[in-house]
Amino acid sequence: VNLGATYRKQWTKTIGSPRTLSFFAHTPFNDNIEMGVTFTSDEIGEDVIKINEKNINADFAYLLNINENSKLSLGLKAGFTLYDTDFSGRLIESNDPTFNDANNANQVYPTIGAGAYYFTDTYYLGLSAPNFLRTTQLDDMVVAKELGKEEIHFYMIGGYVFPLNDTFKLKPSFMARAVKGAPLNVDLSINALLYDRFEAGISYRLDDAISGIVGMRITPSFKVAYSYDATVSDFANYNNGSHEIVLLFDISLFGLKEGYKKSPRFF
């Protein structure tokens, strides 16, 4: 069973900065089928306005053996989103009909997504859309009827592992995100692994931020990592960067093999 959790505090020292907590658990049932669950909680705002979104999904993947060294994984996810708002902050004008308790949202939306992931022993490439359904959030409010619509987000990832010697590996990688109404967002990264235990890397998000990450495999089945993002856009004048902590577990159950290596995406 593979378990993981992350916590991200974005744009520290900014009032109401976003906080994200996520968790996943999944396990293979045979050589071709794997299933699991994911949970994500996003919260933004404080005191005056709070918005919280929780996503709970079940995940299914089917693995195809293309040949002896390459595989294609096809995935589906389905679940729901819990969307809550709190506009009862005391700094808001009490006579404003838009921001009052009566207009607080407490809604549930279905979600369904899909993805494809191709990998060999040395490189990988993936494409996904976590939610194909376009939902209108805050639809009971006077404002944000248009701005509250959730568009389909598309993700593409890829990377290649270069084993420079028996103890040192280097992995350049990228992630691109696209959504209607926003510019293309691209991360370029390079990570290094030493003795299959110590990991460090750097990443650049175009026109936005530069990030550093360090990680360590504490035991064969437990890994911890920390990353810090420094904003390089004009928004750097208004925040002190972002912090993220990652925990990964591989648990062997019922005498089965201890975890397994999914792809070169994970050292």
ROVO-447832 format. One record per residue (C-alpha): z, x, y. Coordinates in steps of 0.02 Angstrom, whole numbers, m for minus. Example, Ala and Ser with C-alpha at 12.3 -4.5 7.8 and 13.67 -1.06 7.14 Angstrom:
<z=390, x=615, y=m225> $
<z=357, x=684, y=m53> $
This chain:
<z=0, x=0, y=0> $
<z=m48, x=68, y=171> $
<z=63, x=22, y=319> $
<z=45, x=65, y=502> $
<z=122, x=24, y=670> $
<z=82, x=72, y=850> $
<z=166, x=43, y=1017> $
<z=75, x=74, y=1182> $
<z=147, x=70, y=1358> $
<z=m2, x=73, y=1475> $
<z=m6, x=127, y=1658> $
<z=179, x=168, y=1672> $
<z=264, x=143, y=1841> $
<z=144, x=m1, y=1877> $
<z=228, x=m170, y=1899> $
<z=189, x=m282, y=1752> $
<z=94, x=m146, y=1658> $
<z=23, x=m195, y=1486> $
<z=125, x=m167, y=1327> $
<z=46, x=m176, y=1155> $
<z=130, x=m180, y=985> $
<z=27, x=m186, y=825> $
<z=59, x=m182, y=639> $
<z=m50, x=m182, y=484> $
<z=m25, x=m185, y=296> $
<z=m162, x=m178, y=165> $
<z=m188, x=m132, y=m16> $
<z=m332, x=m114, y=m140> $
<z=m340, x=m240, y=m283> $
<z=m472, x=m142, y=m378> $
<z=m605, x=m12, y=m342> $
<z=m706, x=m135, y=m237> $
<z=m587, x=m259, y=m154> $
<z=m452, x=m230, y=m25> $
<z=m351, x=m358, y=73> $
<z=m219, x=m354, y=207> $
<z=m143, x=m426, y=365> $
<z=m140, x=m369, y=546> $
<z=m27, x=m420, y=690> $
<z=m49, x=m376, y=874> $
<z=56, x=m426, y=1024> $
<z=m8, x=m395, y=1202> $
<z=104, x=m429, y=1351> $
<z=68, x=m407, y=1536> $
<z=169, x=m451, y=1690> $
<z=353, x=m466, y=1729> $
<z=470, x=m568, y=1838> $
<z=334, x=m663, y=1930> $
<z=197, x=m694, y=1802> $
<z=199, x=m657, y=1616> $
<z=55, x=m673, y=1493> $
<z=79, x=m643, y=1307> $
<z=m54, x=m646, y=1171> $
<z=m13, x=m630, y=987> $
<z=m151, x=m607, y=856> $
<z=m117, x=m637, y=671> $
<z=m260, x=m607, y=550> $
<z=m296, x=m590, y=365> $
<z=m420, x=m452, y=320> $
<z=m540, x=m436, y=174> $
<z=m654, x=m289, y=130> $
<z=m781, x=m263, y=m9> $
<z=m831, x=m84, y=m50> $
<z=m1007, x=m42, y=m110> $
<z=m1046, x=125, y=m191> $
<z=m1212, x=177, y=m115> $
<z=m1218, x=336, y=m218> $
<z=m1098, x=467, y=m285> $
<z=m1050, x=530, y=m111> $
<z=m1071, x=380, y=5> $
<z=m994, x=207, y=20> $
<z=m1017, x=52, y=126> $
<z=m871, x=m62, y=163> $
<z=m905, x=m241, y=225> $
<z=m759, x=m328, y=307> $
<z=m706, x=m501, y=365> $
<z=m555, x=m555, y=464> $
<z=m490, x=m728, y=505> $
<z=m334, x=m795, y=586> $
<z=m271, x=m862, y=751> $
<z=m213, x=m813, y=925> $
<z=m55, x=m878, y=1008> $
<z=m76, x=m877, y=1197> $
<z=73, x=m904, y=1313> $
<z=95, x=m893, y=1501> $
<z=247, x=m903, y=1613> $
<z=210, x=m939, y=1797> $
<z=387, x=m986, y=1844> $
<z=424, x=m826, y=1941> $
<z=530, x=m854, y=2096> $
<z=416, x=m751, y=2209> $
<z=279, x=m882, y=2196> $
<z=272, x=m1019, y=2328> $
<z=362, x=m1170, y=2258> $
<z=233, x=m1289, y=2334> $
<z=84, x=m1205, y=2248> $
<z=24, x=m1332, y=2117> $
<z=m70, x=m1198, y=2020> $
<z=76, x=m1085, y=1976> $
<z=217, x=m1194, y=1914> $
<z=302, x=m1236, y=1750> $
<z=186, x=m1383, y=1718> $
<z=35, x=m1268, y=1714> $
<z=108, x=m1143, y=1591> $
<z=m7, x=m1122, y=1442> $
<z=50, x=m1126, y=1261> $
<z=m108, x=m1131, y=1157> $
<z=m176, x=m1080, y=987> $
<z=m354, x=m1018, y=957> $
<z=m442, x=m979, y=792> $
<z=m518, x=m806, y=767> $
<z=m650, x=m740, y=648> $
<z=m731, x=m569, y=647> $
<z=m832, x=m450, y=540> $
<z=m878, x=m268, y=524> $
<z=m972, x=m137, y=423> $
<z=m914, x=40, y=387> $
<z=m1017, x=178, y=306> $
<z=m939, x=343, y=254> $
<z=m959, x=499, y=148> $
<z=m841, x=644, y=117> $
<z=m884, x=721, y=286> $
<z=m940, x=586, y=409> $
<z=m924, x=401, y=450> $
<z=m1004, x=264, y=557> $
<z=m939, x=89, y=590> $
<z=m984, x=m68, y=688> $
<z=m875, x=m222, y=713> $
<z=m839, x=m378, y=816> $
<z=m656, x=m430, y=789> $
<z=m685, x=m606, y=855> $
<z=m849, x=m703, y=864> $
<z=m771, x=m859, y=941> $
<z=m780, x=m880, y=1130> $
<z=m621, x=m970, y=1184> $
<z=m575, x=m1029, y=1359> $
<z=m399, x=m979, y=1402> $
<z=m299, x=m1058, y=1543> $
<z=m416, x=m1208, y=1530> $
<z=m284, x=m1329, y=1595> $
<z=m262, x=m1233, y=1756> $
<z=m344, x=m1257, y=1925> $
<z=m398, x=m1074, y=1931> $
<z=m467, x=m949, y=1805> $
<z=m577, x=m1075, y=1713> $
<z=m718, x=m949, y=1716> $
<z=m617, x=m788, y=1721> $
<z=m511, x=m848, y=1576> $
<z=m654, x=m852, y=1450> $
<z=m640, x=m726, y=1310> $
<z=m807, x=m644, y=1272> $
<z=m861, x=m561, y=1109> $
<z=m813, x=m377, y=1102> $
<z=m918, x=m255, y=1001> $
<z=m854, x=m86, y=937> $
<z=m945, x=64, y=865> $
<z=m860, x=219, y=794> $
<z=m922, x=380, y=716> $
<z=m864, x=555, y=674> $
<z=m896, x=712, y=571> $
<z=m773, x=832, y=489> $
<z=m811, x=1018, y=489> $
<z=m703, x=1114, y=362> $
<z=m702, x=1285, y=448> $
<z=m597, x=1363, y=311> $
<z=m469, x=1316, y=177> $
<z=m333, x=1277, y=306> $
<z=m424, x=1219, y=463> $
<z=m534, x=1066, y=495> $
<z=m619, x=1007, y=654> $
<z=m674, x=827, y=686> $
<z=m778, x=771, y=837> $
<z=m788, x=582, y=852> $
<z=m832, x=439, y=970> $
<z=m791, x=256, y=1000> $
<z=m897, x=138, y=1107> $
<z=m845, x=m35, y=1165> $
<z=m961, x=m166, y=1240> $
<z=m927, x=m339, y=1312> $
<z=m1023, x=m454, y=1427> $
<z=m981, x=m431, y=1610> $
<z=m910, x=m255, y=1595> $
<z=m987, x=m80, y=1588> $
<z=m1004, x=10, y=1422> $
<z=m842, x=100, y=1378> $
<z=m855, x=263, y=1279> $
<z=m723, x=383, y=1212> $
<z=m771, x=559, y=1158> $
<z=m641, x=651, y=1053> $
<z=m611, x=809, y=954> $
<z=m465, x=832, y=834> $
<z=m405, x=980, y=732> $
<z=m305, x=981, y=570> $
<z=m206, x=1132, y=510> $
<z=m140, x=1151, y=332> $
<z=m173, x=965, y=303> $
<z=m13, x=932, y=399> $
<z=m23, x=969, y=586> $
<z=m147, x=878, y=696> $
<z=m192, x=893, y=881> $
<z=m336, x=830, y=984> $
<z=m407, x=784, y=1153> $
<z=m511, x=634, y=1208> $
<z=m608, x=585, y=1363> $
<z=m644, x=405, y=1411> $
<z=m793, x=409, y=1528> $
<z=m744, x=385, y=1711> $
<z=m571, x=326, y=1661> $
<z=m448, x=441, y=1571> $
<z=m416, x=600, y=1474> $
<z=m298, x=594, y=1325> $
<z=m203, x=714, y=1215> $
<z=m131, x=680, y=1043> $
<z=m16, x=774, y=925> $
<z=30, x=720, y=749> $
<z=122, x=781, y=596> $
<z=129, x=728, y=415> $
<z=317, x=728, y=389> $
<z=300, x=694, y=203> $
<z=146, x=665, y=93> $
<z=166, x=478, y=124> $
<z=228, x=472, y=306> $
<z=139, x=525, y=466> $
<z=190, x=510, y=648> $
<z=86, x=541, y=805> $
<z=103, x=531, y=994> $
<z=m31, x=520, y=1128> $
<z=m32, x=523, y=1318> $
<z=m173, x=459, y=1431> $
<z=m193, x=526, y=1607> $
<z=m300, x=418, y=1720> $
<z=m440, x=513, y=1809> $
<z=m513, x=368, y=1910> $
<z=m449, x=310, y=2080> $
<z=m320, x=206, y=1986> $
<z=m227, x=370, y=1953> $
<z=m145, x=346, y=2124> $
<z=m55, x=191, y=2059> $
<z=8, x=239, y=1885> $
<z=88, x=381, y=1788> $
<z=m20, x=373, y=1633> $
<z=m2, x=285, y=1464> $
<z=104, x=326, y=1311> $
<z=71, x=279, y=1130> $
<z=166, x=309, y=967> $
<z=86, x=289, y=794> $
<z=173, x=276, y=625> $
<z=75, x=278, y=460> $
<z=144, x=252, y=284> $
<z=66, x=264, y=110> $
<z=174, x=184, y=m24> $
<z=144, x=200, y=m210> $
<z=188, x=41, y=m306> $
<z=200, x=5, y=m491> $
<z=152, x=182, y=m538> $
<z=m19, x=169, y=m455> $
<z=m98, x=318, y=m369> $
<z=m12, x=368, y=m207> $
<z=m119, x=289, y=m72> $
<z=m297, x=351, y=m66> $
<z=m411, x=431, y=61> $
<z=m518, x=298, y=145> $
<z=m642, x=411, y=233> $
<z=m654, x=567, y=341> $
<z=m599, x=460, y=488> $
<z=m421, x=496, y=429> $
<z=m379, x=678, y=399> $
